[in-house]
Amino acid sequence: MRILRPIRKNVSRRNAVKGLSAAALFLCLSPSFAQTQQPQALIILDSVEAIVNRHVILSSDIDEEIRLSVLDPVRGGMGVLTRRVALEQLISRALIEQQIRREDEQTAEPSPDEVSARLADIRKELPACVRGNCVSDPGWRDFLATHNLTSDRVESYLRFRLEILHFIEERFRPAIHITPPEIEAYYRDKLLPQYGPGEATPNLERVSPRIEEILLQQQVNVLFDEWLTNLRKQGDVEILDPTLAAPEAQDQAQSPAQPEQKPATPIGEGKPSQ
């Protein structure tokens, strides 16, 4: 991974020189003309913070990722998303999106009903939404306004998250097979110890499907982490602002032969329900 200085976008007068005739351009460059002109103040509109295989990640993209993090239930109790972590997420997402486009975009695309169902879940179950009464339309509008979001942007964000989940499932799950001994070992070593003396425990047959799902997710996570690490090794990832590079990336920047390795966030696991 290469770490360079940020590229800043700036603007003076719109297309100040573009379109001028050769004579007008000569006048602009002459000393007498230059002395009569006042310098224009530069206005910084945005800055390029990273480039992922020619895909540009802007400072405004990081700001938006931080705003959208309120929709992520995994972040509950983890505090505000930092700009460094937000950039890492955007880099990983860009790599995954590029791979989806190379393979089969339509296979991973979620249906409108799936997006609507996920949005309904967010409005009913997300802690921040529960406190804001997002189930009601006025409460949802207030929630969006408070976090500087729009309905269209939220739906687009959820659609892409579902697209990634579909892609992961299609690409990695078929290669995984969970055996009965693995299910029994999880039941014996992981599940039963969660119950205290005298508490009723679920029988193995009833919770086997949920245990199998947990084990599948764990193995998919392992395969996905390895795959994403290889994508980062093979890709061209440049972080232009050294302050946003992960500590390990800053160390590895001195050794270009070892690009940064950033594992993906696990899909998640849970205690099997009775």
Contacts in CASP RR format, 6 or more apart in sequence:
PFRMAT RR
TARGET T0000
AUTHOR 0000-0000-0000
METHOD contacts of the structure
MODEL  1
MRILRPIRKNVSRRNAVKGLSAAALFLCLSPSFAQTQQPQALIILDSVEA
IVNRHVILSSDIDEEIRLSVLDPVRGGMGVLTRRVALEQLISRALIEQQI
RREDEQTAEPSPDEVSARLADIRKELPACVRGNCVSDPGWRDFLATHNLT
SDRVESYLRFRLEILHFIEERFRPAIHITPPEIEAYYRDKLLPQYGPGEA
TPNLERVSPRIEEILLQQQVNVLFDEWLTNLRKQGDVEILDPTLAAPEAQ
DQAQSPAQPEQKPATPIGEGKPSQ
1 232 0 8 1.000
1 237 0 8 1.000
1 238 0 8 1.000
1 239 0 8 1.000
1 245 0 8 1.000
1 249 0 8 1.000
1 252 0 8 1.000
1 253 0 8 1.000
1 259 0 8 1.000
1 260 0 8 1.000
2 237 0 8 1.000
2 238 0 8 1.000
2 239 0 8 1.000
2 253 0 8 1.000
2 256 0 8 1.000
3 238 0 8 1.000
3 239 0 8 1.000
3 240 0 8 1.000
3 242 0 8 1.000
3 245 0 8 1.000
3 249 0 8 1.000
3 250 0 8 1.000
3 253 0 8 1.000
4 238 0 8 1.000
4 239 0 8 1.000
4 240 0 8 1.000
5 240 0 8 1.000
5 241 0 8 1.000
5 242 0 8 1.000
6 47 0 8 1.000
6 48 0 8 1.000
6 49 0 8 1.000
6 240 0 8 1.000
6 241 0 8 1.000
7 47 0 8 1.000
7 48 0 8 1.000
7 240 0 8 1.000
8 44 0 8 1.000
8 47 0 8 1.000
8 48 0 8 1.000
9 44 0 8 1.000
9 45 0 8 1.000
9 46 0 8 1.000
9 47 0 8 1.000
9 48 0 8 1.000
10 42 0 8 1.000
10 43 0 8 1.000
10 44 0 8 1.000
10 45 0 8 1.000
11 42 0 8 1.000
11 43 0 8 1.000
11 45 0 8 1.000
12 40 0 8 1.000
12 41 0 8 1.000
12 42 0 8 1.000
13 40 0 8 1.000
16 40 0 8 1.000
17 25 0 8 1.000
17 28 0 8 1.000
20 28 0 8 1.000
27 33 0 8 1.000
28 34 0 8 1.000
46 58 0 8 1.000
46 59 0 8 1.000
46 60 0 8 1.000
47 58 0 8 1.000
47 59 0 8 1.000
47 241 0 8 1.000
48 56 0 8 1.000
48 57 0 8 1.000
48 58 0 8 1.000
48 59 0 8 1.000
48 240 0 8 1.000
49 57 0 8 1.000
49 58 0 8 1.000
49 59 0 8 1.000
49 61 0 8 1.000
49 62 0 8 1.000
49 87 0 8 1.000
49 239 0 8 1.000
49 240 0 8 1.000
49 241 0 8 1.000
49 244 0 8 1.000
50 56 0 8 1.000
50 57 0 8 1.000
50 87 0 8 1.000
50 90 0 8 1.000
50 91 0 8 1.000
50 237 0 8 1.000
50 238 0 8 1.000
50 239 0 8 1.000
50 240 0 8 1.000
50 241 0 8 1.000
50 244 0 8 1.000
51 57 0 8 1.000
51 236 0 8 1.000
51 237 0 8 1.000
51 238 0 8 1.000
51 240 0 8 1.000
52 91 0 8 1.000
52 94 0 8 1.000
52 95 0 8 1.000
52 98 0 8 1.000
52 235 0 8 1.000
52 236 0 8 1.000
52 237 0 8 1.000
52 238 0 8 1.000
53 94 0 8 1.000
53 95 0 8 1.000
53 98 0 8 1.000
53 235 0 8 1.000
53 236 0 8 1.000
53 237 0 8 1.000
54 236 0 8 1.000
55 94 0 8 1.000
55 98 0 8 1.000
57 87 0 8 1.000
57 90 0 8 1.000
57 91 0 8 1.000
57 94 0 8 1.000
61 90 0 8 1.000
62 83 0 8 1.000
62 86 0 8 1.000
62 87 0 8 1.000
62 90 0 8 1.000
62 244 0 8 1.000
64 153 0 8 1.000
65 81 0 8 1.000
65 86 0 8 1.000
65 87 0 8 1.000
65 89 0 8 1.000
65 90 0 8 1.000
66 80 0 8 1.000
66 81 0 8 1.000
66 83 0 8 1.000
66 86 0 8 1.000
67 147 0 8 1.000
67 148 0 8 1.000
67 149 0 8 1.000
68 149 0 8 1.000
68 153 0 8 1.000
68 154 0 8 1.000
68 157 0 8 1.000
69 75 0 8 1.000
69 80 0 8 1.000
69 81 0 8 1.000
69 86 0 8 1.000
70 128 0 8 1.000
70 147 0 8 1.000
70 149 0 8 1.000
71 122 0 8 1.000
71 126 0 8 1.000
71 154 0 8 1.000
71 157 0 8 1.000
71 158 0 8 1.000
73 125 0 8 1.000
73 126 0 8 1.000
73 127 0 8 1.000
74 265 0 8 1.000
74 268 0 8 1.000
75 81 0 8 1.000
76 127 0 8 1.000
83 244 0 8 1.000
84 243 0 8 1.000
84 244 0 8 1.000
84 245 0 8 1.000
84 246 0 8 1.000
87 239 0 8 1.000
87 244 0 8 1.000
88 246 0 8 1.000
88 262 0 8 1.000
89 265 0 8 1.000
91 232 0 8 1.000
91 237 0 8 1.000
91 262 0 8 1.000
92 228 0 8 1.000
92 232 0 8 1.000
92 262 0 8 1.000
92 264 0 8 1.000
93 160 0 8 1.000
93 164 0 8 1.000
95 228 0 8 1.000
95 231 0 8 1.000
95 232 0 8 1.000
95 235 0 8 1.000
95 237 0 8 1.000
96 164 0 8 1.000
96 167 0 8 1.000
96 228 0 8 1.000
96 231 0 8 1.000
97 160 0 8 1.000
97 164 0 8 1.000
99 167 0 8 1.000
99 231 0 8 1.000
100 108 0 8 1.000
100 163 0 8 1.000
100 164 0 8 1.000
100 167 0 8 1.000
103 167 0 8 1.000
103 171 0 8 1.000
104 170 0 8 1.000
107 166 0 8 1.000
107 167 0 8 1.000
107 170 0 8 1.000
108 163 0 8 1.000
108 164 0 8 1.000
108 166 0 8 1.000
108 167 0 8 1.000
108 170 0 8 1.000
109 163 0 8 1.000
109 166 0 8 1.000
110 159 0 8 1.000
110 162 0 8 1.000
110 163 0 8 1.000
110 166 0 8 1.000
114 162 0 8 1.000
115 155 0 8 1.000
115 158 0 8 1.000
115 159 0 8 1.000
115 162 0 8 1.000
118 158 0 8 1.000
118 161 0 8 1.000
118 162 0 8 1.000
119 154 0 8 1.000
119 155 0 8 1.000
119 158 0 8 1.000
122 129 0 8 1.000
122 134 0 8 1.000
122 154 0 8 1.000
122 158 0 8 1.000
123 129 0 8 1.000
123 134 0 8 1.000
123 135 0 8 1.000
123 140 0 8 1.000
124 130 0 8 1.000
124 134 0 8 1.000
124 135 0 8 1.000
126 134 0 8 1.000
128 143 0 8 1.000
129 135 0 8 1.000
129 140 0 8 1.000
129 143 0 8 1.000
132 139 0 8 1.000
132 142 0 8 1.000
132 143 0 8 1.000
133 139 0 8 1.000
134 140 0 8 1.000
134 143 0 8 1.000
144 150 0 8 1.000
144 151 0 8 1.000
144 154 0 8 1.000
165 267 0 8 1.000
168 220 0 8 1.000
168 224 0 8 1.000
168 267 0 8 1.000
169 220 0 8 1.000
171 227 0 8 1.000
172 220 0 8 1.000
172 223 0 8 1.000
172 224 0 8 1.000
172 227 0 8 1.000
173 216 0 8 1.000
173 220 0 8 1.000
175 223 0 8 1.000
176 216 0 8 1.000
176 219 0 8 1.000
176 220 0 8 1.000
176 223 0 8 1.000
178 212 0 8 1.000
178 215 0 8 1.000
178 216 0 8 1.000
178 219 0 8 1.000
182 215 0 8 1.000
183 204 0 8 1.000
183 208 0 8 1.000
183 211 0 8 1.000
183 212 0 8 1.000
183 215 0 8 1.000
184 204 0 8 1.000
186 211 0 8 1.000
186 214 0 8 1.000
186 215 0 8 1.000
187 204 0 8 1.000
187 207 0 8 1.000
187 208 0 8 1.000
187 211 0 8 1.000
191 201 0 8 1.000
191 202 0 8 1.000
191 207 0 8 1.000
191 211 0 8 1.000
191 271 0 8 1.000
191 272 0 8 1.000
192 201 0 8 1.000
194 271 0 8 1.000
195 201 0 8 1.000
202 272 0 8 1.000
202 274 0 8 1.000
206 274 0 8 1.000
207 272 0 8 1.000
207 273 0 8 1.000
207 274 0 8 1.000
210 272 0 8 1.000
210 273 0 8 1.000
211 272 0 8 1.000
214 269 0 8 1.000
214 270 0 8 1.000
214 272 0 8 1.000
217 266 0 8 1.000
217 267 0 8 1.000
217 268 0 8 1.000
217 269 0 8 1.000
218 266 0 8 1.000
218 269 0 8 1.000
220 267 0 8 1.000
221 264 0 8 1.000
221 266 0 8 1.000
221 267 0 8 1.000
221 268 0 8 1.000
224 264 0 8 1.000
224 267 0 8 1.000
225 263 0 8 1.000
225 264 0 8 1.000
228 262 0 8 1.000
228 263 0 8 1.000
228 264 0 8 1.000
229 261 0 8 1.000
229 262 0 8 1.000
229 263 0 8 1.000
232 259 0 8 1.000
232 260 0 8 1.000
232 261 0 8 1.000
232 262 0 8 1.000
233 259 0 8 1.000
233 261 0 8 1.000
235 259 0 8 1.000
237 259 0 8 1.000
237 260 0 8 1.000
239 245 0 8 1.000
239 249 0 8 1.000
242 250 0 8 1.000
245 253 0 8 1.000
245 260 0 8 1.000
246 260 0 8 1.000
246 262 0 8 1.000
248 260 0 8 1.000
248 261 0 8 1.000
249 260 0 8 1.000
252 258 0 8 1.000
252 259 0 8 1.000
252 260 0 8 1.000
END
